[in-house]
Amino acid sequence: MDNSIALAFSMPIALGLACLGCGLGLGMAVSSAMEAIGRQPDASTKIMINMATGCAFIEAIAIYVFVFAFIYGK
């Protein structure tokens, strides 16, 4: 099997798994942040800043996967 054929079969699976993981991670992060704000409304600003930072890192993983797919998925 040629490298390009193996890459053509594995790239969609890798993209799907990466996006699934990022989606689950974002959902859990936002859910936990909303629960924390519900318990401690006075700390909502600090919680939201930390949640936004974490969400940016999680989204960066998905962007890296898409860039990898565009570069190597020729």
DAZIHU-V580860 format. One record per helix or strand of 3 or more residues. SS is the DSSP state (H for helix, E for strand). FROM is the first residue (numbers start at 1). TO is the last residue. If there is no record, write none. Layout:
BEGIN
ss->SS from->FROM to->TO
ss->SS from->FROM to->TO
END
This chain:
BEGIN
ss->H from->3 to->39
ss->H from->41 to->72
END
